[in-house]
């Protein structure tokens, strides 16, 4: 891919990928990052506290002049409030309190999407046919603490980044059992968004819904418990929950591909599926992705790839343009 060189890459920048469970901080310069540190966000009451702790332990002489941060939530204007974490802040206030020349904030999946042109081939695991040589818009979807969605659209020699909150679209059922799951989720949450099923907590929601349908008591499983039992085949309802998770993700990914005209591919990010790439590849994801009636043939030409990098957003944050100045 041809990539334009953004301004501000020569400035040492602190970057941060802030999720609902963990935050990852690093230093970046000229498109590469180092000094990676992962912290539990529950340890901190605010972003400024977490950032100050990270900066305080850096080797002497490494003083970033700019910051580029992504957050799991919408970014509209200066004030930012996260969706799955009780943090809020003003970007302008952060810039002044940290003594920086610039402080840019992106949505987390806008940052993940911006990494795609820079990802090594080895970090992209094909789910379905390994289709190469494709061009056009690219979509990114990822289940983690929530469900993130972002996109890139070709713009001359570069890309236009499209942030969004696609994880909160209505969950689309595609079978009778999914109709029943949707009814249960709607009774519990009111609006049954895609995130209610396609996230860590969503995986548990699916398991609980299947237990209710079968009339059995649900065990107090965590998302890790559900995936572990599913992969080992030690609990039939966990097996079914994981299968529905993969298939529903395929439906959402196919919808995203059609909405964007994503001939450049759909990339799957997020931490849930990294440890289970073979099981995910063998699941019903790709079949469901292509199951769009008259557009099945078109979707068969669209690659779907699992990003093997745990935090692709950091690579995106290391490379996005940032205006440096007062």
N, C-alpha and C positions, 0 to 999 in steps of 0.2 A: 504494500500500500504506500502511496505517496503521502507524506505527512509534512505539514508546514511547521516551521520552527517558531514557536510562540515567543513573544517578548518576555523578559524577566527570568529566563531559565538560568542565567548566570548568577542570579542572586541566590544565596543560600536560603532555603525555605524550610520551615517546619511544616510538616504535613500531618494530618490526623484523620483517621477513618473512625467515626464515632457511631457505634451501633447501640442497640438497646441493652446489650449484655457486656460487650467489651469495647475498648477503644484501643486503636493502634496508632502510635506516634512514630515518626521517623524524621530524618533530615534528608533533604533532596537538593540536588544541584545538577544542572545540565541533563535533566531527564532521568537520573538514576537516584536511588535512595539507599540510605544506610542507617545504622544506629536505631534499628527497629525495637520498639518496646510495646508489649501488650499489657493492658491493665484492666482490672475489673471496674466498671463504671460505678458499681454500688459502693465503692470505697470513697467516692467523692460526691460532694453536694453540687458541684458546678464544673463547667468546662475550664474556667480560669484556674481553679485549683489543680485539676489534672494536668493542664499544660504547664503550669509553673513547676510542678513536681518533676515533669519530664525534662524541662529546660535546666533545672537546677543540678541534675546529675550528668549533664553533658560534659565532655572533656573541655578544658579551658581553650579559648580561641575559637570555638564553634558557636558563633552567635548569629542565628538567623535574622535576616532583615525583613522577611515577609512570611506570611502564613497562608496556607491553603487547607481548609478543613471541609470535610463532608459530614453531613448529619442525616440520620434516618428520619426524614420528615420534609415537609415542603419548605422551600426557601423563597420568601417573598419580601423583598426590601431588607432593611437593616436588622430588624428584630427577628430572631429565629427561635422557634419553639419546637422541640422534638416530639415525635408521636408516641414512642414507647419508652420514654425516659423523661423524668421530671427535671430536665435542664432547659433553660432559655437564656438568651444573651443577645447583646447588641454587637454586631461585627465592628462598628466604629469604636465602641467603647473598648472592645478587646484589643483593637489595634493600638489605641492610646495607652492602655494599662500595661501592655507588653512592650511598648516602645518600638513598634514595627512601622515600616513604611507602607505596608498594605496588609489587609486581612480579607481573604476571599472565602466565601462559604458556598458550597454546592450541595445539592441533594446527593445522598449516598450512591444512588444508582445512576445519576448523571456522571459521577466520578467513575463508577465501574464501567459505564459505557465508554467514557473517554479513554479508557485503557486499551480498548480493543485494537487500535492500529499499532500498538506497541507490544502486544503480547507475543512471545515466542511461539512458534508452531508447536513445540513440545508441551506447552501449557494448555493446549486446546484438544480435548479428547472427543472424537466424533461419537455422537449418539445417532445411530442410523447410518446411512451411506456417507462415506467421506467424500463430499462434493467439493471440488477445488475450482479455482478460477472464477468465482462468483463476484459480482459487483452490485452495488446498490445500497439502499438503507439497511441498517443493522439494528436489531432489537436485542435487549438484554433483560432477562428476568431471573430473579433469584430468591429462593426461599431460605430464610434464616430466622432471626428473631421475629421479623415480619416478612412481607413479600415485596421486593423491590422491582421496579420496572424503569428502564431508560432506553434511549435510542440515539443513534447517530445517522445523519443524512449527509451524503456527499455534497460538497460545496467547492467546486473548482478543484484545486489541489489539496484541499483540506476537508474538514468536517464541521457540520453544525450540530451542536449538542442539544438534545431535546430531553429535559427533565420531565418527570411526571409522577403521578401517584396511582399508577395502574394496579397496584396491589389491592386497591380498595374498590375496584369494579365489582359488580355483582357476580357471585360464583355461578358459573354456567354448568348445570348438570347435563349429562349426556346418556344416561341410562335410568332404568326404573329404580335401581338401588340408590343411585345418586340423587334421584328425586326425593327419596325418603330421607336420605342424609340431609339434603337441603332443608326439608321441612323441620327437622330437628334443630339444625343450626339457626334457622330463622326464629323458631320459638325461643331459643336461648339468647340470641343476640339482636333480634329485630332485623337489621340488615345483615344478610349473610354475604360478606365480601369474600373475594378469592383468598385473602390473607387468613380468614378464619379456618381454612382447610390447608392452605399451602404455606406453612411456616412451622417452626418447632412446636408451638402450642397448637397449631392447626392439625398437626399429625396426631396429637393426643385427642383433639376434638373429633377427628375421624374415628379413632379407636373407640371413644365413648359413644359416638353415634351408632357404630356397628354393634356395640354391646347392647345398647337400648333396643335396636332392631331385633337382635337375637334373644332378648329377654334375660340377659345374664348380667351379673354384677361386674362393673369395671374395676380392675386393679388400679392402684395408685401409681401408674407408670409415668415416668418422665418421657420426653421425646427420645432420649438416648435409649431408654428401656424398650420403647416401641420398635425402634429401628433394630436394636440388638436381637430382640425376639423374632422380628420379621426375617432378618438375614439368616439367623440360625434355624428358623422354622419351628421354634419352640412354643409359639402361641398362634393359633390359627387366625384369631381376630387381628393380631398385630400384622400377620402376613397380609391379610385383606386390606388393612389400613394403609400399609406401605404401597400396595398395588394401586389402590384408589388414589393415593397421593401422587404417584407417578403419572397415572392416566389423566387425572384432573390437571396436572401441570402441563401435560401435552395439549389438552384442550385450550388452556389459557395461552400457551406459547403459540399455538396455531392461530388463535384469534389475533394475537399481537402481530404475527407475520402478515396476516391478511390486512389488518388495519394500517400497518406501515408500508405495505408492499415491500417487505423486507427480503428482497432478492439476495442481499449480502449475507443473510443468515440470522439465526437466533442463537444467542449465547446464554448459557445457564450458569449463573454464579450462586454464591451463598454457601454456607458451610455445611449444610445438612447432607448433601449428596457426595461430597468429596471422598468419604471413606467407603462409599458403596458404588463406585463408578461402574463396575461390571454388572452389579445387580440392576442399576438404573438403566444401563444399556440394554439389558435383557428384558426390561419391563415393557409395559404397554404404552410408554410415553410416545415413541415415534409413530406407532400405529394411530394413536389418538390425535397426534399432531397433524397427520395427513388426512384424517377423517372429516373432510369438509365438503362432502358432496361433489358438486361440479368443479370445485377447485382442488380436488385431490391431486390431479396431474401437476398443477402448478406447484403445490406444496412439496411434491416429491423432488423438485429441483432446488429446494431451499435447505441448506445444511443446518443442522442443530449440533452445537458443540458445548460440552461441559468444560468450564474454565477450571483448571486444576490449581491455579494460584489461589491461596486462601483469602487474600485480600487484594484483588485486582484494582480496587479503588486507589490504593496507594500509588500504583504505577500511573494511574490517570492523574492523580493530584500532583505527581512529580512533573507532569508534562503540560497541564492546562495553562493557557495564557493567564497572566495576571498583570494588571496595570500597576506599575511601581511609581509611587510619587505621593505627595501630600494631598 
